[in-house]
């Protein structure tokens, strides 16, 4: 009986640990361009010809460019690939939900540096 109880407790612990997803670890508080958003943009958006410095598509390469991005109000819809939006980033996999949530939190917070 004691070994059955131990086994049940062990199984319960295993299920609790494995049920956590990476999204559970996604912080959307105190998001700033410098600490969070810049690395997302650098890895996914400021690629040559996309939204790099001087791009005709608008730049996300610096804080001043990003906070004044002309399509900032449409960015989350494009990143979430919602109907009526041009899916971004183009030609590659969508961003992860945590990255999108953090960008959305940054915009909602007024685009802090």
VENLIN-V718207 format. One record per pair of residues at least 4 apart in sequence whose ideal C-beta (glycine too) atoms are under 7 Angstrom apart, sorted by the first residue. I is the first residue (numbers start at 1). GAP is how many residues later the second one is. D is the distance in Angstrom with one decimal. If there is no record, write none. Layout:
i/gap/d
I/GAP/D
I/GAP/D
//
This chain:
i/gap/d
1/4/6.5
2/4/6.4
3/4/6.3
4/4/6.4
5/4/6.4
6/4/6.2
7/4/6.3
8/4/6.3
9/4/6.4
10/4/6.4
11/4/6.4
12/4/6.4
13/4/6.4
14/4/6.1
15/4/5.9
20/4/4.9
22/76/6.8
23/74/5.9
23/75/5.9
26/72/3.7
26/75/5.9
28/73/5.2
28/74/5.8
28/77/3.9
31/5/4.8
31/6/6.6
31/71/5.1
31/74/4.6
31/75/4.5
31/78/6.4
32/4/6.2
32/80/4.8
32/81/6.0
33/4/4.7
33/5/5.4
33/30/4.7
33/33/6.0
33/73/6.8
33/78/6.8
33/79/6.9
33/80/5.1
34/4/6.0
34/79/5.8
36/4/6.9
36/66/5.4
36/70/6.9
37/4/6.1
37/29/7.0
37/65/6.8
37/66/6.0
37/69/4.9
38/4/6.0
39/4/6.2
40/4/6.1
40/59/4.9
40/62/6.8
40/63/6.4
41/4/4.5
41/5/5.5
41/19/4.4
41/25/6.5
42/4/5.4
44/45/5.2
44/51/5.9
45/5/6.0
45/6/4.6
45/15/4.9
45/44/6.1
46/4/6.7
46/5/5.4
46/6/4.7
46/14/5.5
46/15/4.7
47/5/6.7
48/4/5.9
50/5/6.5
50/7/6.3
50/39/6.9
51/4/5.4
51/6/5.5
51/7/6.0
51/8/5.8
51/9/4.2
52/7/6.5
52/9/5.5
53/6/5.1
53/8/4.1
53/9/6.9
54/5/6.5
55/4/5.3
58/11/5.3
58/12/5.4
58/13/6.5
59/6/3.8
60/5/6.1
60/6/4.8
60/9/6.2
61/4/5.7
62/4/6.8
63/4/6.1
63/50/5.0
64/4/6.4
65/4/6.7
67/44/4.3
71/4/6.2
72/35/6.3
74/4/5.9
74/11/6.3
75/4/6.1
75/28/6.7
75/32/6.9
76/4/6.0
76/24/6.7
76/27/6.7
76/28/4.8
76/31/6.8
77/5/4.5
77/8/4.0
78/7/4.4
78/8/5.7
78/9/6.5
78/10/4.1
79/9/5.6
79/16/5.6
79/21/4.8
79/24/6.6
80/20/6.0
81/4/7.0
81/6/4.3
81/13/5.8
95/4/4.3
95/5/5.3
97/4/6.0
98/4/6.3
99/4/6.5
100/4/6.2
101/4/6.3
102/4/6.4
103/4/6.5
104/4/6.2
105/4/6.1
106/5/6.1
107/4/6.2
//
